[in-house]
Amino acid sequence: MPNRLINETSPYLLQHADNPVDWHPWDEQALTQAAAEDKPILLSIGYSACHWCHVMASESFADAATAELMNKYFVNIKVDREERPDLDKVYQTSLQLLTQQGGGWPLTLFLDPHTRLPFYGGTYFPKTPRYQLPGFNDLLMRISELYATNKEELSTQSDKIRETLDQLVPPVLAAQLKDQDVLQQARNQLEQQYDARDGGFGNAPKFPMPSALERILRHWAHVRRAGGNDRQGLDMVMISLTQMARGGIYDHLGGGFCRYSTDKKWMIPHFEKMLCDNAQLLSLYSHALAFGSDDLFRDAVTDTVGFLRREMQHPLGGFYTAMDADSDGEEGKYYVWRREQVKKLLTDEEYLIVETLYGLDKPANFENKWNLHRHDSWRSVVSRLSMEMADAGRKLASAKEKMFTEREKRPRPDTDKKILTAWNGLLIRGLAHAGQQLDQPEWLDQAQGIVDFLSTQVWQANQLYATWTQGSAKYPGYLDDYANVLDGLLELLRVRWRAEDLEWAITLADVLLSQFLDTEHGGFYFTAHEHESLIYRPKPTMDDALPPGNGTATLALLKLGHLLGETRYLDAAHQTLTWARGIMERVPAGHCTLLTALETTVYPQQQVILRGPVELMAEWQRELDQGFTPWRSVYAIPYADSGPVPQYLPRLVSSETRNQVTAYVCTNLTCSNPVTSMAELQGLLE
């Protein structure tokens, strides 16, 4: 018989609906039952693309003997961490306090049924003892006995965790350093973590860390604008992006980046592909292309967009969450190759190119098979093979097409087809940047399609919902949902103005202020004021797989406040920076997104408003958007637009004025006189 998860819409929860475990979703029924029966809660948090979640499920949750123990001694609750990031944040933090170690997935915690505070936990537990971990069945018996015989001791431990949780929200601390010094410290700390040989930061496992790379790139741009030189910073970004795009973390046949690399050379990924990572990397590679043409970067952007549109898009316009790492129960099986398979598919010349470019002439790099990884630049490979560049390019394209077609015949990894509002907000931004940089109007159409999907499917009664599956929107939105969609809308408005998008942005910003802002201390809570009460209410500031909602919300409110001349938004943003300023000083490199918001208050920002005919404004905008100028935002607003416009613009203009482009340069809510000459405008900007 299916358990209660059969009524859920999450693909991850539905994977466990037929387990012999009597699983519950996190809801009042389960929590009340645990308290009434005085049984500890066994809380298991994971997600559908998680390899070790699958392993623990097949070893333990599908096992009748294990399920019997779980059902007898515990109330078992299963949570999809992507649907309930609030629970995941709260209980990952709790695990770190319990164990003084990092967390991860699957997250396995045992909670007091009355306080919902954890008293024991870990991540993956094997069925039988190994990896210096206890066997799960033995652990269940020990935890049950511990709860029955040592409740007073456990209660004392829980009280200590509660006290620590209460102290986790950063207080307002006075700044000890100048803002410019904090920005420089972040740059220096990231350099210390940088891997000069292989790019990226730290050792294995190695994550792309797009927020950190963007922070370095922006720092380089401002140093250069001031007449200085940070060539090493630029090299750190470009080498990292090059190594990732050459590496096995990138899907060289189908496009798109995997979650992270298991080694420091970017060769072997954890094969899951997630929307949030690819959305952020689209933005980052598009920024890098502003420095000039680069075939490797352009192909990474183009093919990643192709992957997203081919594999991840719902017919109504939203994008799915993730593709699994496993197929047929094996990690990476869909992606890796035997050398003989490739030889049979290709002509001799095609194979020679693939072998040389992707290292098939080197030892196998993944369980006696090859995961494609470029060991050298394309130009060097073509030169080594004494081929003409154009001819080699055609043969490589032919070879990749044949290999991709053959790969499509394999059992495919599952796709998690729920649509997450926050992650789609990131993709609006990524597609806006990519579409503008590579002059791809259809990508901008995709971004607007996401906006239209979200505004019709997950925006109900003046509230965003966090997730959508099969026509059903669930869970009131979190800070990341509002912040990422608002920021995505504003980035899209920079490249294609729509009155309805600005109107929705204003509404989202107003809900953000009314439902999430800490009006006493500043900053934004992760959950809304009317949200279910949990053991801890986070106010996240540090960068993680997603940029923190406090950083993104602050950036978005600064943009919107300056665009409209609306001080309410600017005040909330500055109040957040004041609240977070001290914690930024403690760990500058961990607060890249918030530091980008701080940076906009340190260095003069240029906001250029264009008015006029759409076609003429597009020509001006293309010229103004040349290069990487993170201090400049250009908005092209047609006179025909009947929606809200910045309050400082003239309301009445002559027909003659409407037929030409008029520009206004605004800094700190002060605007220049109207300018009708590009030469004069460039002079003002310089």
SULNOR-V530494 format. One record per backbone hydrogen bond with DSSP energy under -0.5 kcal/mol. NH is the residue of the N-H (numbers start at 0). CO is the residue of the C=O. If there is no record, write none. Layout:
nh={NH/NH}
co={CO/CO}
This chain:
nh={2/3/5/6/7/13/14/15/15/16/18/19/20/22/23/26/30/31/32/33/34/35/36/37/38/39/40/41/41/42/42/43/43/44/44/45/49/50/53/54/55/56/57/58/59/60/61/62/66/67/68/69/70/71/72/73/74/75/75/76/76/77/78/80/80/82/83/87/88/89/90/91/92/93/94/95/96/97/98/99/105/106/107/107/108/108/109/110/110/111/115/118/119/121/129/132/135/136/138/139/140/141/142/143/144/145/146/147/148/149/153/154/155/156/157/158/159/160/161/162/163/164/165/166/166/167/172/181/182/183/184/185/186/187/188/189/190/191/192/193/193/194/195/198/201/204/205/212/213/214/215/216/217/218/219/220/221/222/223/224/225/226/227/232/233/234/235/236/237/238/239/240/241/242/243/244/245/246/247/248/249/250/251/254/257/258/258/259/260/261/262/265/268/269/270/272/274/277/278/279/280/281/282/283/284/285/286/287/288/289/289/290/291/297/298/299/300/301/302/303/304/305/306/307/308/309/310/311/311/313/316/319/320/320/321/322/323/326/329/331/332/334/335/336/341/342/343/344/345/350/351/352/353/354/355/356/357/358/359/360/361/364/365/368/369/370/371/372/373/374/375/380/381/382/383/384/385/386/391/392/393/394/395/396/397/398/399/400/401/402/403/404/405/406/407/408/409/413/415/416/418/419/420/420/423/424/425/426/427/428/429/430/431/432/433/434/435/436/437/438/439/440/442/443/444/445/446/447/448/449/450/451/452/453/454/455/456/457/458/459/459/462/464/465/465/466/467/468/471/472/473/476/478/480/481/482/483/484/485/486/487/488/489/490/491/492/493/494/494/495/500/501/502/503/504/505/506/507/508/509/510/511/512/513/514/515/516/516/517/518/521/524/525/528/530/537/542/543/549/550/551/552/553/554/555/556/557/558/559/560/561/562/563/564/565/566/568/569/570/571/572/573/574/575/576/577/578/579/580/583/584/585/586/587/589/590/594/595/596/597/598/599/600/600/601/601/602/605/606/606/607/607/608/608/609/609/610/611/616/617/618/619/620/621/622/623/624/625/628/631/632/634/636/636/637/640/646/648/652/657/658/658/659/661/662/663/665/665/666/669/671/674/680/681/682/683/684/685}
co={16/22/2/3/4/9/10/11/12/13/15/60/60/20/75/24/26/27/28/29/30/31/32/33/33/72/110/39/74/40/108/41/76/42/106/78/46/48/49/50/51/52/53/54/55/55/56/59/62/63/64/65/66/67/68/69/39/21/73/41/74/23/43/45/78/79/79/83/84/85/86/87/88/89/90/91/92/93/94/95/44/44/105/121/42/106/119/40/108/116/111/109/109/107/132/129/125/126/134/135/136/137/138/139/140/141/142/143/144/145/149/150/151/152/153/154/155/156/157/158/159/160/161/162/163/164/170/177/178/179/180/181/182/183/184/185/186/187/188/189/190/199/193/194/192/260/260/208/209/210/211/212/213/214/215/216/217/218/219/220/221/223/222/229/229/230/231/232/233/234/235/236/237/238/239/240/241/242/265/265/246/255/249/250/248/269/271/269/205/267/267/262/266/259/268/322/320/273/274/275/276/277/278/279/280/281/282/283/284/285/286/287/288/293/294/295/296/297/298/299/300/301/302/303/304/305/306/306/307/317/313/311/415/417/415/272/413/329/326/324/329/331/331/369/337/338/339/340/341/346/347/348/349/350/351/352/353/354/354/354/358/368/368/365/336/368/369/357/245/356/356/376/377/378/379/380/382/381/387/388/389/390/391/392/393/394/395/396/397/398/399/400/401/402/403/405/406/325/321/414/467/417/418/465/419/420/421/422/423/424/425/426/427/428/429/430/431/432/433/435/434/438/439/439/440/441/442/443/444/445/446/447/448/449/450/451/452/453/453/457/462/459/457/473/474/473/418/471/468/470/466/463/525/477/477/478/479/480/481/482/483/484/485/486/487/488/489/490/491/491/497/497/498/499/500/501/502/503/504/505/506/507/508/509/510/511/511/512/522/516/517/515/537/514/527/535/589/545/539/547/547/548/549/550/551/552/553/554/555/556/557/558/559/560/560/564/565/565/566/567/568/569/570/571/572/573/574/575/576/579/580/581/582/584/586/587/590/591/592/593/594/595/596/597/597/598/598/630/604/665/605/632/606/663/607/634/661/636/612/613/614/615/616/617/618/619/620/622/626/628/605/607/609/634/635/637/563/645/650/653/654/655/656/610/674/608/606/663/669/666/664/662/676/677/678/679/680/681}
